[in-house]
Amino acid sequence: MVTSRSSRATRNPRRTGVLGAVGALALFLGGCAITPNPLSLEEQIAQAAQDRAVMYASQEPISGPVALEEALARAVKYNLDHRVALMQRALEDKALDVATVDLLPEVVGRAGYRTRDNVQASSSRSIISGRQSLEPSTSTEEVLRTADLQASFSTLDFGLSYYGAKAQANRILAAEQQRRRIVIDIADQVRAAYWEAVTAEQLQPRVAQALAEARQALSFARQAEDERLLPPLETLQFQRALLEIVQQLEVVESELAIAKAQLAGLMNLPPGTRFTLAPPRRALPARLPYRLDDLEAVAMVQRPEIQEELYVARNVVLETRSEILQLLPGASLFGGVNYDSNDFLVNNSWADAGVSVTWNLLRLVAVPSILAEGEARQELAETRRLALRMAILTQVNLAYRRYQRAQRLYDRSASIERVEQRIAQATRAAAEEDASNLLERVRAQAASVLATRARNRAFAEVQNALGSVYAAAGIDPLPTSVEDGDLDTLAAAIAAMAARVDAGRIELPTVPPAQTVPVAANAPAAVYAAMPPARPAVE
């Protein structure tokens, strides 16, 4: 009697269950089709509002005039670019923890459940006569439960993990140098915005007074034109001169708002935040207490880009060693305990251990290529470092020349300001009521204000150039460690570090003489040349 497939499936409930599970899995996978789901406008608006609130959260409010040290402290503590650098540094720390765990042996636990819809049976056939020698039999149950716990250790994997962990440690150090570079850049930008803003803010009352006088004179000129008190051409020329004065003064007035907006952004203050700036403690710009050769020596050692490149070069060597390590044979040790629920087994649980050695002999063919690649990588890293050192030396020299130029411009601007102030005083003393002298008085007052603004900008340029010199030399605005992270402590630490730098008390590296410096055959001589003779400090 022939039995249909359906009837056999009906009589075998386990097979029916397996087929049903397979069908349910197919339906489940078909329902898991993923389609693109773009963000809605409402979601984007809500996310923007949430981000805006987080951007300015947990910041200490401004309680008084902001000095340069407080501006730098706020920028270092709250600037989002610096926060990103700090998080990147923390991420590299976590990655090192993961890389350290990879050095440990592997301990793998497994558990399984297996079933089938019929009996796993087999028979034997004689290889001599070709006849079946045994009746079909089974030694495996239809339902099995297995579990095992295996520990293994591979010398090759350990070596690769070791070099990987050392490379990750170098990445942490490189990330710290990236953070230093961001801090130095932020400090340079804050210093420029602060001096631009504070000098403009100091001049604001005089600008407002000069603008009021110029606008009043312009109103008088327009009234004179309407009443025909002066010849038309003379009246128009008078108005043109006044309009030019008003335009120049309005430009000066707008510079304050722009500079303060830039400073507020660097301090991570919400747009439109009102604050005043503390006046500078000194009437004259600070002097540079270091020689150019000292600055070059500091830059060649302390610039974060140089130190970062040195850590990258370390990893180039580690990558070559990892490639060489993979050429060696690898030994694997393993051991563990096992369990199987199969009742046909004499021993359902057992322990095993062993060792195996593997060696990819064909990979030995790649030895010359691997060594050549390693040498090429090291040469590239060295050349890149030399190019970076040359660029840094150029930056230091340009910053130094910019500082010298700013000093000369400041001295000249201060002389012009004194002359313009004396002219304005003489013009006011000799003022009369006729229109021509009114124009001269307004022009002299505006010229005095503009001369003061030029002197203040020259003052700011000297300070900015001085900061650029320190930034080019890689001199940190922060000390190595700060006891507390609050704003006042950080500002005090920045002020103490600035006083130490301005007093010329930073540690200067000792430059070896020219004959002791190794020179590569194909290296640019200018990079390895000895530092120039000592120059007198700028007084």
KOLLUMSE-569858 format. One line per field, with one value per residue (C-alpha): x, y, z; residue in one letter. Coordinates in pm, whole numbers, plus 50000, padded with zeros to 5 digits. Example, Ala and Ser with C-alpha at 12.3 -4.5 7.8 and 13.67 -1.06 7.14 Angstrom:
BEGIN
X: (51230, 51367)
Y: (49550, 49894)
Z: (50780, 50714)
r: (a, s)
//
This chain:
BEGIN
X: (50000, 50135, 50138, 50121, 50376, 50110, 49998, 50358, 50404, 50084, 50203, 50541, 50466, 50834, 50864, 50550, 50695, 51022, 50842, 50622, 50925, 51091, 50777, 50745, 51111, 51057, 50755, 50951, 51246, 51009, 50855, 51199, 51253, 51410, 51317, 51475, 51307, 51416, 51381, 51070, 51084, 50934, 51206, 51479, 51334, 51308, 51666, 51793, 51618, 51759, 52111, 52090, 51996, 52282, 52536, 52509, 52421, 52626, 52821, 52911, 52742, 52946, 52953, 53169, 53407, 53581, 53959, 54181, 54251, 53879, 53813, 54086, 53955, 53600, 53724, 53931, 53654, 53343, 53457, 53297, 53603, 53805, 53530, 53551, 53928, 53881, 53622, 53853, 54126, 53885, 53778, 54138, 54176, 53877, 54020, 54342, 54140, 53985, 54326, 54465, 54185, 54283, 54614, 54430, 54364, 54029, 53769, 53468, 53154, 52903, 52566, 52345, 52019, 51963, 51677, 51588, 51271, 51404, 51659, 52024, 52100, 52369, 52483, 52814, 52917, 53209, 53476, 53570, 53236, 53029, 52753, 52590, 52766, 52547, 52183, 52102, 52167, 52203, 52427, 52277, 51956, 51711, 51732, 52076, 52191, 52556, 52775, 53145, 53388, 53717, 54023, 54281, 54599, 54771, 55124, 55074, 54753, 54921, 55210, 54977, 54760, 55070, 55184, 54826, 54806, 55137, 55012, 54692, 54899, 55080, 54744, 54650, 54965, 54896, 54539, 54677, 54898, 54595, 54418, 54720, 54717, 54348, 54406, 54694, 54484, 54185, 54406, 54552, 54205, 54073, 54372, 54318, 53942, 53991, 54246, 54046, 53731, 53879, 54059, 53743, 53534, 53770, 53725, 53348, 53259, 53482, 53343, 52987, 53070, 53245, 52955, 52705, 52901, 52942, 52570, 52479, 52709, 52557, 52210, 52327, 52475, 52148, 51957, 52195, 52135, 51757, 51777, 52042, 52275, 52581, 52655, 52516, 52854, 53016, 52723, 52743, 53118, 53063, 52804, 53030, 53316, 53084, 52935, 53282, 53363, 53039, 53108, 53455, 53326, 53039, 53291, 53485, 53159, 53065, 53407, 53327, 53015, 53196, 53495, 53275, 53060, 53373, 53494, 53152, 53155, 53501, 53385, 53075, 52837, 52489, 52465, 52356, 52499, 52587, 52918, 53192, 53566, 53818, 54075, 54432, 54659, 54941, 54941, 55220, 55229, 55433, 55786, 55919, 56179, 56319, 56568, 56468, 56702, 56548, 56200, 56315, 56463, 56141, 55927, 56137, 56068, 55734, 55514, 55228, 55241, 55602, 55527, 55221, 55430, 55686, 55412, 55286, 55641, 55645, 55334, 55493, 55767, 55509, 55315, 55631, 55700, 55344, 55388, 55713, 55553, 55290, 55573, 55663, 55492, 55212, 55148, 54801, 54731, 54376, 54189, 53835, 53542, 53257, 52908, 52677, 52329, 52347, 52257, 52440, 52772, 52959, 53096, 52861, 53117, 53491, 53789, 54033, 54355, 54607, 54852, 54877, 55136, 55058, 55294, 55205, 55518, 55405, 55399, 55777, 55787, 55658, 55952, 56143, 55823, 55730, 56076, 56078, 55734, 55847, 56151, 55938, 55694, 55973, 56132, 55794, 55739, 56088, 56047, 55706, 55855, 56138, 55890, 55688, 55994, 56081, 55726, 55739, 56071, 55917, 55613, 55830, 56037, 55727, 55565, 55884, 55905, 55536, 55599, 55890, 55677, 55387, 55621, 55734, 55376, 55268, 55544, 55450, 55076, 55137, 55330, 55053, 54791, 54974, 54997, 54628, 54521, 54721, 54567, 54216, 54286, 54422, 54124, 53874, 54052, 54034, 53676, 53440, 53078, 53119, 53062, 53420, 53569, 53287, 53392, 53755, 53662, 53458, 53727, 53999, 53790, 53724, 54090, 54188, 53945, 54064, 54427, 54351, 54175, 54477, 54704, 54475, 54468, 54846, 54855, 54627, 54839, 55151, 54971, 54835, 55174, 55328, 55066, 55131, 55501, 55421, 55171, 55425, 55679, 55431, 55429, 55116, 54884, 54795, 55023, 55084, 54821, 54547, 54435, 54067, 53848, 53643, 53661, 53841, 54113, 54162, 54182, 54436, 54647, 54637, 54737, 55027, 55145, 55122, 55325, 55586, 55609, 55620, 55897, 56107, 56107, 56011, 56258, 56458, 56587, 56959, 57041, 57333, 57619, 57613, 57881, 57693, 57369, 57336, 57260, 57091, 57242, 56925, 56793, 56759, 57059, 56852, 56652, 56952, 57166, 57272, 57064, 57171, 57399, 57237, 57055, 56988, 56641, 56398, 56389)
Y: (50000, 50338, 50604, 50967, 51227, 51425, 51123, 51048, 51409, 51379, 51061, 51228, 51518, 51611, 51660, 51870, 52086, 52136, 52232, 52471, 52636, 52676, 52834, 53071, 53173, 53244, 53462, 53644, 53717, 53840, 54085, 54224, 54407, 54749, 55063, 55411, 55624, 55992, 56229, 56441, 56818, 56801, 56559, 56782, 57088, 56900, 56774, 57123, 57265, 56989, 57039, 57414, 57361, 57115, 57339, 57609, 57393, 57372, 57692, 57934, 58271, 58584, 58785, 59083, 59223, 58941, 58950, 58771, 58489, 58426, 58434, 58174, 57963, 57969, 57877, 57586, 57457, 57513, 57530, 57242, 57174, 57119, 56895, 56684, 56651, 56547, 56286, 56156, 56119, 55932, 55709, 55614, 55525, 55291, 55137, 55062, 54880, 54666, 54602, 54496, 54241, 54091, 53985, 53734, 53375, 53303, 53129, 53029, 52872, 52704, 52542, 52385, 52206, 51991, 51781, 51601, 51450, 51095, 50865, 50912, 50550, 50384, 50040, 49895, 49728, 49499, 49643, 49289, 49128, 49442, 49291, 49466, 49344, 49501, 49584, 49960, 50097, 50428, 50566, 50915, 51032, 51241, 51524, 51634, 51889, 51987, 52225, 52291, 52540, 52578, 52786, 52850, 53051, 53135, 53267, 53435, 53608, 53716, 53874, 54057, 54175, 54294, 54510, 54628, 54738, 54924, 55097, 55195, 55340, 55555, 55666, 55787, 55998, 56128, 56218, 56415, 56611, 56678, 56815, 57037, 57169, 57257, 57436, 57638, 57731, 57829, 58038, 58217, 58294, 58405, 58633, 58798, 58846, 58975, 59242, 59352, 59379, 59534, 59810, 59887, 59889, 60135, 60374, 60340, 60652, 60873, 60717, 60780, 61144, 61203, 61042, 61261, 61576, 61464, 61384, 61716, 61897, 61699, 61804, 62165, 62130, 61993, 62274, 62526, 62373, 62394, 62757, 62841, 62989, 62872, 62826, 62491, 62345, 62439, 62289, 61961, 61938, 62004, 61724, 61482, 61544, 61490, 61174, 61031, 61106, 60945, 60639, 60595, 60631, 60386, 60128, 60168, 60135, 59810, 59655, 59622, 59415, 59185, 59128, 59062, 58819, 58626, 58619, 58504, 58217, 58105, 58113, 57912, 58186, 58205, 58463, 58802, 58753, 59091, 59121, 59375, 59329, 59409, 59669, 59546, 59573, 59738, 60050, 59925, 59591, 59310, 59249, 58921, 58787, 58512, 58505, 58366, 58068, 57984, 57991, 57766, 57517, 57513, 57466, 57172, 56991, 57111, 57164, 56912, 56833, 56717, 56500, 56354, 56267, 56092, 55869, 55796, 55692, 55453, 55283, 55250, 55040, 54835, 54766, 54629, 54408, 54275, 54184, 54003, 53822, 53671, 53496, 53285, 52959, 52991, 52751, 52714, 52556, 52454, 52269, 52246, 52046, 51906, 51762, 51573, 51444, 51153, 50843, 50615, 50762, 50578, 50906, 51205, 51449, 51465, 51702, 51745, 51935, 51966, 52174, 52256, 52435, 52614, 52777, 52930, 52843, 53016, 53347, 53330, 53430, 53773, 53843, 54073, 54264, 54307, 54434, 54671, 54801, 54859, 55054, 55262, 55344, 55450, 55667, 55827, 55897, 56046, 56267, 56381, 56469, 56664, 56855, 56933, 57059, 57285, 57424, 57484, 57668, 57886, 57956, 58058, 58293, 58447, 58498, 58656, 58896, 58977, 59067, 59296, 59463, 59507, 59674, 59926, 59994, 60047, 60299, 60486, 60475, 60605, 60902, 60979, 60959, 61212, 61453, 61412, 61473, 61796, 61904, 61831, 62034, 62327, 62315, 62317, 62610, 62816, 62716, 62983, 62976, 62966, 62645, 62597, 62588, 62359, 62110, 62137, 62079, 61768, 61642, 61695, 61519, 61224, 61210, 61197, 60912, 60722, 60774, 60636, 60342, 60281, 60293, 60054, 59815, 59834, 59758, 59458, 59346, 59345, 59131, 58900, 58872, 58787, 58515, 58387, 58359, 58149, 57939, 57880, 57773, 57529, 57699, 57584, 57846, 57591, 57437, 57064, 56997, 57201, 57107, 57188, 57221, 57523, 57839, 58058, 57800, 57748, 58124, 58163, 57881, 58044, 58381, 58223, 58041, 58361, 58552, 58278, 58280, 58661, 58669, 58431, 58153, 57858, 57573, 57597, 57276, 57244, 57231, 56998, 57143, 57093, 56825, 56592, 56597, 56294, 56398, 56163, 56143, 56265, 56495, 56872, 57036, 57328, 57105, 56958, 57268, 57414, 57690, 58043, 58244, 58393, 58717, 58980, 58975, 59240, 59526)
Z: (50000, 49896, 50164, 50057, 50162, 50349, 50547, 50644, 50760, 50959, 51128, 51213, 51446, 51483, 51105, 51105, 51380, 51193, 50873, 51065, 51226, 50888, 50744, 51039, 51002, 50631, 50708, 50980, 50752, 50480, 50725, 50823, 50495, 50576, 50386, 50415, 50682, 50652, 50945, 50940, 50968, 51318, 51429, 51288, 51462, 51792, 51760, 51678, 51986, 52204, 52068, 52120, 52483, 52537, 52363, 52631, 52932, 53254, 53195, 53470, 53410, 53348, 53668, 53568, 53310, 53122, 53136, 52887, 53134, 53187, 52813, 52760, 53048, 52910, 52564, 52695, 52920, 52708, 52347, 52158, 51941, 52256, 52395, 52080, 52128, 52491, 52393, 52121, 52382, 52613, 52324, 52256, 52627, 52602, 52286, 52477, 52742, 52467, 52309, 52648, 52689, 52353, 52512, 52736, 52629, 52468, 52686, 52477, 52612, 52379, 52427, 52164, 52098, 51789, 51666, 51343, 51193, 51162, 51307, 51213, 51130, 50919, 50805, 50692, 50365, 50314, 50090, 49985, 49899, 49864, 50086, 50377, 50685, 50959, 51003, 51000, 51346, 51525, 51796, 51806, 51964, 51765, 52021, 52142, 52392, 52395, 52595, 52620, 52770, 52583, 52666, 52395, 52362, 52035, 52042, 51705, 51810, 52135, 51946, 51706, 51996, 52181, 51892, 51844, 52209, 52183, 51867, 52048, 52334, 52077, 51938, 52286, 52299, 51948, 52048, 52342, 52101, 51881, 52188, 52263, 51908, 51935, 52268, 52120, 51815, 52030, 52258, 51956, 51820, 52160, 52211, 51871, 51924, 52280, 52196, 51893, 52103, 52417, 52226, 52030, 52348, 52516, 52224, 52201, 52408, 52194, 51876, 51994, 52078, 51744, 51557, 51739, 51647, 51285, 51249, 51407, 51166, 50877, 50987, 50997, 50647, 50510, 50679, 50529, 50187, 50230, 50343, 50080, 50342, 50147, 49777, 49652, 49549, 49879, 50071, 49878, 49930, 50299, 50318, 50127, 50368, 50666, 50517, 50466, 50829, 50947, 50734, 50881, 51236, 51175, 51052, 51376, 51573, 51397, 51459, 51828, 51768, 51523, 51751, 52055, 51855, 51753, 52113, 52237, 51988, 52099, 52463, 52360, 52475, 52320, 52039, 52167, 52518, 52665, 52845, 52899, 52876, 53144, 53034, 52983, 53285, 53093, 52879, 52654, 52470, 52619, 52494, 52361, 52609, 52383, 52098, 51763, 51794, 52133, 51980, 51696, 51941, 52148, 51838, 51713, 52041, 52176, 51872, 51906, 51535, 51570, 51871, 51702, 51397, 51620, 51763, 51412, 51317, 51613, 51478, 51135, 51297, 51487, 51168, 51005, 51305, 51294, 50930, 51008, 51302, 51073, 50882, 51186, 51288, 51538, 51827, 51973, 52311, 52399, 52669, 52796, 52930, 52719, 52769, 52530, 52624, 52379, 52583, 52342, 52458, 52730, 52867, 52839, 52978, 52919, 52918, 52635, 52571, 52293, 52098, 51730, 51520, 51194, 50950, 50617, 50425, 50107, 50295, 50324, 49959, 50066, 50302, 50061, 49977, 50344, 50435, 50137, 50231, 50589, 50477, 50239, 50519, 50751, 50483, 50414, 50783, 50814, 50508, 50626, 50963, 50798, 50583, 50894, 51079, 50785, 50782, 51158, 51134, 50863, 51080, 51373, 51159, 50999, 51339, 51470, 51173, 51213, 51576, 51485, 51217, 51462, 51712, 51451, 51341, 51699, 51766, 51448, 51526, 51878, 51737, 51485, 51759, 51972, 51681, 51587, 51947, 51959, 51625, 51759, 52074, 51872, 51636, 51920, 52082, 51762, 51666, 51537, 51431, 51054, 50862, 50738, 51089, 51201, 50935, 51040, 51403, 51317, 51082, 51343, 51608, 51375, 51271, 51637, 51702, 51395, 51496, 51842, 51681, 51458, 51763, 51954, 51662, 51642, 52015, 51956, 51661, 51879, 52138, 51869, 51701, 52037, 52086, 51735, 51817, 52122, 51924, 51645, 51906, 52061, 52402, 52587, 52737, 53006, 53268, 53262, 53529, 53697, 54048, 54001, 53695, 53801, 53593, 53850, 53913, 53543, 53479, 53761, 53618, 53273, 53422, 53612, 53300, 53093, 53353, 53350, 52970, 52945, 53203, 52992, 53250, 53032, 52999, 52678, 52516, 52454, 52084, 52000, 51794, 51421, 51407, 51644, 51447, 51214, 50859, 50615, 50269, 50099, 50373, 50324, 50483, 50607, 50837, 51014, 51009, 51338, 51487, 51384, 51612, 51919, 51855, 52120, 52269, 52153, 52399)
r: (m, v, t, s, r, s, s, r, a, t, r, n, p, r, r, t, g, v, l, g, a, v, g, a, l, a, l, f, l, g, g, c, a, i, t, p, n, p, l, s, l, e, e, q, i, a, q, a, a, q, d, r, a, v, m, y, a, s, q, e, p, i, s, g, p, v, a, l, e, e, a, l, a, r, a, v, k, y, n, l, d, h, r, v, a, l, m, q, r, a, l, e, d, k, a, l, d, v, a, t, v, d, l, l, p, e, v, v, g, r, a, g, y, r, t, r, d, n, v, q, a, s, s, s, r, s, i, i, s, g, r, q, s, l, e, p, s, t, s, t, e, e, v, l, r, t, a, d, l, q, a, s, f, s, t, l, d, f, g, l, s, y, y, g, a, k, a, q, a, n, r, i, l, a, a, e, q, q, r, r, r, i, v, i, d, i, a, d, q, v, r, a, a, y, w, e, a, v, t, a, e, q, l, q, p, r, v, a, q, a, l, a, e, a, r, q, a, l, s, f, a, r, q, a, e, d, e, r, l, l, p, p, l, e, t, l, q, f, q, r, a, l, l, e, i, v, q, q, l, e, v, v, e, s, e, l, a, i, a, k, a, q, l, a, g, l, m, n, l, p, p, g, t, r, f, t, l, a, p, p, r, r, a, l, p, a, r, l, p, y, r, l, d, d, l, e, a, v, a, m, v, q, r, p, e, i, q, e, e, l, y, v, a, r, n, v, v, l, e, t, r, s, e, i, l, q, l, l, p, g, a, s, l, f, g, g, v, n, y, d, s, n, d, f, l, v, n, n, s, w, a, d, a, g, v, s, v, t, w, n, l, l, r, l, v, a, v, p, s, i, l, a, e, g, e, a, r, q, e, l, a, e, t, r, r, l, a, l, r, m, a, i, l, t, q, v, n, l, a, y, r, r, y, q, r, a, q, r, l, y, d, r, s, a, s, i, e, r, v, e, q, r, i, a, q, a, t, r, a, a, a, e, e, d, a, s, n, l, l, e, r, v, r, a, q, a, a, s, v, l, a, t, r, a, r, n, r, a, f, a, e, v, q, n, a, l, g, s, v, y, a, a, a, g, i, d, p, l, p, t, s, v, e, d, g, d, l, d, t, l, a, a, a, i, a, a, m, a, a, r, v, d, a, g, r, i, e, l, p, t, v, p, p, a, q, t, v, p, v, a, a, n, a, p, a, a, v, y, a, a, m, p, p, a, r, p, a, v, e)
//
